[in-house]
Amino acid sequence: MAMEQRGAALNMIKPPVRRRNSAEDTRRKVLDVVLQTVIEIGYYKASSNEIARRAGVTWGTIQHLFGSRDQLMLDVVNYVAGKMEASVGAARVDGGTLEERLENILDVLAETYEGDVYLVQMQILLELSANPRMSALAERVIDRENGGTFDRLAQPLVAKAIGDVAADPDLVYYVFLALRGFLISSAFTRRIAKLPEGALNKPMGRTGVHAAAVQRRLLIQGVAATIRAEAQKRGMKVT
């Protein structure tokens, strides 16, 4: 009898676990659908009904999981940030020279900052920050992301490339912002000009110069020179 009672109790516990897993799967699916929808048709055309249609669920289901459309969009921002942290945090930085390691960091950051997903995240934050109902929440997200960027992303990643000199937070932030800024600028240029990903790496004009490749090389050289100069001031050497 006791065994039967325990078995019955276990059966009562299992369904909520399955329902929770199903809800989490649906939640991730909806978030991915929102990202793709905004990329394809834009923020304003990504209506509640369009999102529900593409996700294959009812709007009532989405409301149950997220609340309003505005809250759904804010959750998309947090979802992207979480994926970004996981990707950057797990990244390896290899290379025999400082320049090679910086190139490696640039490649790692490009997966996050050079694609359409980051631009969607920024567009959502811009729209929500102008929304009286959501501006305070959007500002808190921005403050949190800016405040946590150094601890969660910049310092651990840059330290893999420059070693002990990463103890200087200003230098680390300079390296991170310089590389990230280049990628964001490239992403905006490509998006505004409606160019496919990778288009900026193709030869341009009669000279056949790869403009993005030249910019990338000069950026890496400049950042590496700054790192070595700062390391030398501290009696360190970065190879």
C-alpha positions in Angstrom: 0.0 0.0 0.0 2.8 2.4 0.9 4.5 1.7 -2.4 1.3 2.4 -4.3 0.8 5.7 -2.4 4.4 6.8 -3.2 3.8 5.9 -6.9 0.6 7.8 -7.0 2.4 10.8 -5.4 5.2 10.7 -8.0 2.6 10.6 -10.8 1.0 13.7 -9.4 4.4 15.5 -9.5 5.4 14.6 -13.1 2.7 16.5 -15.1 3.7 20.0 -13.7 7.3 19.3 -14.6 6.3 18.3 -18.2 4.0 21.4 -18.4 6.9 23.6 -17.2 9.3 22.2 -19.8 6.6 22.7 -22.5 6.1 26.3 -21.4 9.8 27.0 -21.5 10.1 25.5 -25.0 7.1 27.6 -26.2 8.7 30.6 -24.6 12.0 30.2 -26.4 10.2 29.5 -29.7 8.2 32.7 -29.4 11.3 34.7 -28.5 13.2 33.3 -31.6 10.1 34.0 -33.7 10.0 37.6 -32.6 13.7 38.1 -33.4 13.2 36.7 -36.9 10.0 38.6 -37.5 11.5 42.0 -36.6 14.5 41.2 -38.8 12.3 40.3 -41.8 9.5 42.9 -41.6 10.5 45.4 -39.0 9.5 46.4 -35.4 6.1 48.0 -36.2 4.9 45.3 -38.6 5.7 42.6 -36.0 2.2 42.8 -34.6 0.8 40.6 -31.8 -1.2 38.6 -34.3 1.7 38.2 -36.7 4.0 37.0 -34.0 1.3 34.5 -32.8 0.7 33.3 -36.4 4.4 32.7 -37.0 4.9 31.0 -33.7 1.9 28.7 -34.3 0.2 29.6 -31.0 -2.6 31.9 -29.9 -2.1 35.4 -28.7 -3.7 34.3 -25.4 -0.8 31.8 -25.0 1.7 34.5 -25.5 -0.1 36.8 -23.1 0.0 34.1 -20.5 3.7 33.6 -20.9 4.8 37.3 -21.3 1.9 39.6 -20.7 1.7 42.5 -23.1 3.5 42.9 -26.5 5.8 45.6 -24.9 6.8 43.1 -22.1 7.4 40.5 -24.8 9.7 42.8 -26.6 11.6 43.6 -23.4 12.0 39.9 -22.7 13.5 39.5 -26.2 16.1 42.1 -25.2 17.0 40.0 -22.1 16.9 36.8 -24.1 19.5 38.2 -26.6 21.7 39.5 -23.7 21.7 36.1 -22.1 22.7 34.3 -25.3 25.4 36.9 -25.9 26.9 36.3 -22.4 26.8 32.6 -22.9 28.5 32.8 -26.3 31.2 35.2 -25.2 31.8 33.5 -21.9 32.5 30.2 -23.5 34.7 31.6 -26.2 38.4 30.5 -26.5 41.0 33.1 -27.5 44.0 31.5 -29.3 47.0 32.9 -31.1 50.7 33.1 -30.8 50.8 36.9 -31.1 48.8 39.7 -29.5 47.5 40.7 -33.0 46.2 37.1 -33.6 44.5 37.0 -30.2 42.8 40.4 -30.9 41.7 39.1 -34.3 40.2 36.1 -32.4 38.4 38.4 -30.0 37.0 40.4 -32.9 35.7 37.2 -34.5 34.0 36.2 -31.2 32.4 39.6 -30.8 31.3 39.7 -34.5 29.0 36.7 -33.8 27.1 39.0 -31.4 27.5 42.6 -32.6 27.8 42.4 -36.3 24.6 40.5 -37.0 21.0 41.5 -37.3 20.1 40.2 -33.9 22.0 42.9 -32.1 20.4 45.6 -34.3 17.0 44.2 -33.4 17.9 44.4 -29.7 18.9 48.0 -30.1 15.8 48.9 -32.1 13.6 47.4 -29.4 15.3 49.3 -26.7 15.0 52.6 -28.6 11.3 52.0 -29.2 10.6 51.0 -25.6 12.6 53.9 -24.2 10.3 56.3 -26.1 7.2 54.5 -24.7 5.9 56.2 -21.5 4.7 52.8 -20.2 8.0 51.1 -20.7 10.7 53.8 -20.6 11.6 53.2 -17.0 12.0 49.5 -17.5 14.0 50.0 -20.7 16.3 52.4 -19.0 16.9 49.9 -16.1 17.8 47.2 -18.7 20.2 49.6 -20.4 21.8 50.6 -17.1 22.2 47.0 -16.1 23.7 46.0 -19.4 26.1 48.9 -19.4 27.1 48.3 -15.8 27.6 44.6 -16.2 29.3 44.7 -19.6 32.7 45.0 -18.0 32.4 42.3 -15.4 30.5 39.8 -17.5 31.9 40.3 -21.0 34.8 42.7 -21.4 37.2 41.8 -18.6 37.1 38.0 -18.9 37.3 38.1 -22.7 40.1 40.7 -23.1 42.1 39.1 -20.3 42.4 36.0 -22.4 44.3 38.0 -25.0 46.4 40.5 -22.9 47.1 38.6 -19.7 48.2 40.5 -16.5 47.9 43.9 -18.1 44.1 43.3 -18.0 44.3 44.4 -14.4 43.9 47.9 -15.8 40.1 48.3 -16.2 40.5 51.4 -18.4 42.7 49.6 -20.9 40.3 46.6 -20.9 37.3 48.8 -21.6 39.2 50.7 -24.3 40.0 47.4 -26.1 36.5 46.1 -25.8 34.8 49.3 -26.9 37.2 49.8 -29.8 36.5 46.4 -31.2 32.8 46.4 -30.5 32.4 49.9 -32.0 34.0 48.8 -35.2 31.6 45.8 -35.5 28.5 47.9 -34.7 29.4 50.5 -37.2 29.9 47.8 -39.9 26.5 46.3 -38.9 24.7 49.6 -39.2 26.4 50.4 -42.6 25.4 47.0 -44.0 21.8 47.2 -42.7 21.2 50.7 -43.9 22.7 49.9 -47.3 20.6 46.7 -47.4 23.8 44.6 -48.0 23.9 40.9 -47.2 26.1 39.7 -44.4 29.8 39.5 -45.5 29.2 42.1 -48.3 31.6 44.6 -46.7 34.4 42.1 -47.0 34.2 42.0 -50.8 36.5 44.0 -53.1 35.3 47.5 -53.7 35.7 49.7 -56.8 38.3 49.3 -59.6 41.2 49.0 -57.1 39.7 45.8 -55.7 40.6 46.9 -52.2 38.8 45.0 -49.4 37.9 48.2 -47.4 36.6 46.3 -44.3 39.7 44.1 -44.3 41.9 47.2 -44.4 40.0 48.9 -41.6 40.1 45.7 -39.5 43.9 45.4 -39.9 44.5 49.0 -39.0 42.2 48.7 -36.0 44.0 45.6 -34.7 47.4 47.3 -35.2 46.3 50.4 -33.4 44.8 48.5 -30.4 47.8 46.2 -30.1 50.2 49.2 -30.1 48.2 50.9 -27.3 48.2 47.7 -25.2 52.0 47.2 -25.6 52.6 50.9 -24.7 50.5 50.6 -21.6 52.2 47.3 -20.6 55.6 48.9 -21.1 54.7 51.7 -18.6 54.1 49.0 -16.0 57.2 47.1 -16.8 55.3 44.3 -18.5 55.7 42.8 -21.9 52.9 41.5 -24.1 53.9 39.3 -27.0 
